Amino acid sequence: MTRKTVLYAIIIAGVCISGAVFLTASPTGKRLFGKDSAPAKPQLFRYASLSGLDLFRYVCTTAGLTPSPGGDLLLQDGNIARLSLHGDLQAGLRAVMEKSRVPYAVFIAIEPKTGRVLASVSHSSLSTEWKNRAPFTGYPMASLFKIVTAAAAFESGKANALTPLHFRGRASSESPSRWGKPGRGGDTTIPLCNAMARSVNPAFGRLAEECLDISMLASTAKQFGFGTAPFGGNFIATEELPTPSTSGELMRMAAGLDHRIKISPFHVAMIFAALGNGGTMPVPSFVDTIHKPGGKEIYQMKPSPLFTMTSPHVAGELIRSMYGTVITGTAKTAFRDSKGLRYHSLIPVAGKTGSIIGYDPRGHYNWFAGLAPADNPRIAFVALTINGDLLRLRAPQLGRAALDIFFAGK
């Protein structure tokens, strides 16, 4: 897997998603491409005044950008952009996906403190078109939505990572009528952090019924970027939260069982980057520097905040809630070897899984998103795999492979 191939994948993804592109907040403020035609002449940017978000949108949505012989990105005006992508991650994860012959898979990684995109890899053994648009397309969020539910409860002051949650039924139950009612007794009690690690549906459904309402959940979802186009355009899916009409629908939503709630892998990675950055989402960037063909540097990426997603306290509680996922929870199998020994025992990982049946494309959707090291995050990531009846690759396996590569020798 060469860096040149990676660049083509990123560029084509933007082209497939956006038919007509505008940089409404760019220094030029002009249309870059018509629906079917290239611009008459190259765009000439004043790089000193170009914001990081403008440049991110430009790289993601502009047709005609080509890799230079050295593997960097050749811009329309002849200047050269050096990208932030981690070469070993790109090549290694591509190899894992191809070897497994997984029908669909995508992996995104962000540096939390800076917003630098460390990896953007997608693969499909069935559809080239899907591969090209995968990072920015919305898919059923499944149990990853439990993070939003927990955040709403933390922000209300009614819960923390150790708050006992009460419920009835199996962890994977999808029927609120079997989850019990407050005050009726016979409940199982579990700390919220354990419920998060094991992804206990009834516990989060009951948490919403007893402590939240739809307005609180919707407000937190909006803070997390749902329905707000936080990345400067609609080329990255950010759908609004649907409105539940019954208590049962609210409980199912809070538990991550509402198929209507969709999110793109890139958006998930940015949410986890925000958690790893004290609750502030950084401006994402594919570009580290831009220099003229002769070598003179004319742009250097400077980290900047995109918006405040949540408070440092809530971000910390969410991370604390996810420590157990790879130790005793739903991702523990992927993080142990054949002898039962833990991978990365010296590198704590906070993560969350999600599983659901989806239909576009049809298959078993499996998410794993996380941060590492959890106590001082250097990488925020998300893996999504979509399998048919034959399970070829799980998202936690892909996530663990990424951490193996990223922390190799450390």
C-alpha positions, -999 to +999 in steps of 0.1 A: +000+000+000+016+032-011+010+067+001+000+076-034-029+051-033-041+065+000-042+100-014-063+089-044-087+072-020-092+104+000-096+126-030-120+103-048-141+100-016-147+138-017-155+137-054-181+110-050-198+128-021-200+163-035-213+171-070-209+209-068-185+223-042-183+258-027-158+271-002-182+297+012-158+307+041-126+305+021-104+335+013-116+333-024-152+326-016-156+313-051-170+281-066-142+256-072-159+232-095-191+232-115-211+200-116-193+186-147-165+210-155-131+220-141-123+256-133-108+278-160-077+285-140-061+273-108-073+287-075-047+310-059-050+309-021-035+334+004-023+306+026-015+329+055-052+337+059-065+303+050-082+287+080-076+250+089-113+242+083-112+258+049-081+237+039-097+205+053-128+211+033-108+219+002-087+187+004-118+166+010-141+180-017-120+193-046-116+172-077-084+172-098-058+172-069-031+147-077-002+132-058+033+145-065+061+120-074+072+121-037+037+110-024+026+144-012-005+162-025-001+184-056-025+214-053-042+232-082-018+262-080+013+240-082+021+240-045+027+208-026+009+197+006+025+174+030-001+152+046-005+141+082-012+104+075+008+078+094+023+056+067+026+025+088-010+027+099-023+032+064-003+003+049-008-021+079-045-017+082-050-019+044-032-053+046-054-065+075-086-056+056-075-072+024-062-103+040-095-109+059-116-103+027-141-084+049-170-072+027-168-036+041-144-019+065-132+016+074-108+030+099-102+066+109-077+079+135-072+115+148-046+130+170-068+145+198-047+175+208-042+187+172-069+173+150-043+158+126-058+129+107-035+100+113-053+074+092-082+071+068-084+036+053-114+019+037-118-013+019-145-034+003-142-068-014-176-061-030-178-024-040-152+001-051-179+029-049-186+021-012-149+022-004-145+057-018-173+073+002-172+052+034-154+076+058-180+104+054-213+084+050-237+079+078-244+044+092-265+031+121-248+043+153-259+013+174-246+012+210-221+040+204-251+062+211-249+051+248-220+076+250-245+104+242-269+090+268-243+089+295-230+124+286-266+138+290-269+121+324-235+134+335-243+169+323-276+168+343-256+160+375-278+129+380-251+103+373-214+097+371-192+067+360-200+048+393-237+055+396-257+023+401-281+016+373-311-007+378-327-029+352-342-063+343-336-086+314-305-097+294-278-072+285-288-076+248-325-073+253-343-050+228-377-049+244-383-020+269-414-038+283-391-063+299-366-039+314-386-033+346-400-002+362-387+020+391-399+010+425-412-025+416-382-044+429-365-074+415-340-053+396-303-061+388-280-033+399-247-025+380-224+005+380-227+027+350-191+020+339-197-017+340-230-012+320-210+007+294-182-019+292-208-047+287-231-025+267-262-034+288-292-021+268-318-022+296-295-002+320-292+027+296-329+025+286-339+028+323-313+056+328-331+076+302-365+069+315-356+078+351-332+107+346-336+122+312-362+133+286-360+138+248-351+175+251-321+167+273-309+139+250-315+160+219-295+189+234-265+167+242-267+151+207-266+186+192-235+195+213-219+163+199-225+177+163-257+159+153-276+180+127-252+209+128-227+203+099-198+210+123-171+203+096-181+232+073-204+215+049-227+186+042-200+164+026-198+146+060-231+131+072-244+147+104-280+139+107-305+153+132-317+132+161-352+117+154-380+124+179-393+095+198-431+095+204-433+071+233-414+063+265-404+029+249-389+047+219-369+070+241-356+040+260-346+022+228-329+053+215-309+058+247-298+021+245-286+025+209-313+005+193-329+032+170-318+024+134-327+059+124-297+074+143-268+074+118-233+088+120-202+088+098-170+071+109-152+104+106-177+121+129-173+093+155-135+097+154-138+134+159-161+129+189-135+107+205-108+132+196-128+158+215-131+135+246-093+130+245-089+168+243-108+177+274-142+180+257-131+204+229-133+192+193-102+202+173-103+214+138-095+183+116-066+185+092-051+163+065-023+188+058+008+195+080+026+219+057+024+235+022+055+245+003+063+258-031+079+235-057+113+250-048+109+240-012+098+273+005+072+267+032+041+289+029+017+272+053+021+253+085-008+237+103-016+252+137-040+234+160-072+253+168-105+245+185-136+237+164-161+239+192-166+229+228-185+196+227-187+191+265-169+200+297-136+185+308-154+168+337-180+151+315-152+141+290-132+126+319-163+107+332-170+093+298-134+081+294-135+065+329-168+048+319-151+031+289-119+017+306-135-017+312-145-024+276-112-041+266-107-057+300-139-073+310-164-060+284-175-064+248-140-060+233-120-082+258-116-111+234-098-090+208-075-076+234-062-110+247-039-135+231-043-172+228-030-176+264-055-151+278-028-124+283-039-088+277-025-068+248-011-034+256-014-040+294+008-009+299-012+012+275-048+017+289-075+018+262-109+034+267-134+022+241-170+014+231-184-012+208-217-013+189-234-039+168-266-038+147-281-052+116-280-026+087-293-025+052-272+000+032-252-021+026-269-051+041-249-069+068-239-071+104-225-037+115-198-038+141-182-006+156-153-001+179-142+034+189-116+044+215-087+064+229-052+054+238-035+058+262-067+066+280-050+087+307-032+109+281-046+101+246-023+102+216-048+086+192-086+087+189-099+061+165-129+043+151-132+010+132-164-001+114-167-035+098-197-049+079-199-086+075-223-110+058-233-143+073-196-152+075-178-132+101-145-122+086-133-093+107-146-077+139-141-040+146-123-046+179-098-068+160-092-040+135-088-015+164-064-037+182-043-042+150-042-004+147-029+000+182-003-028+176+010-007+147+008+027+163+025+017+196+050-007+180+082-006+201+067+015+228 
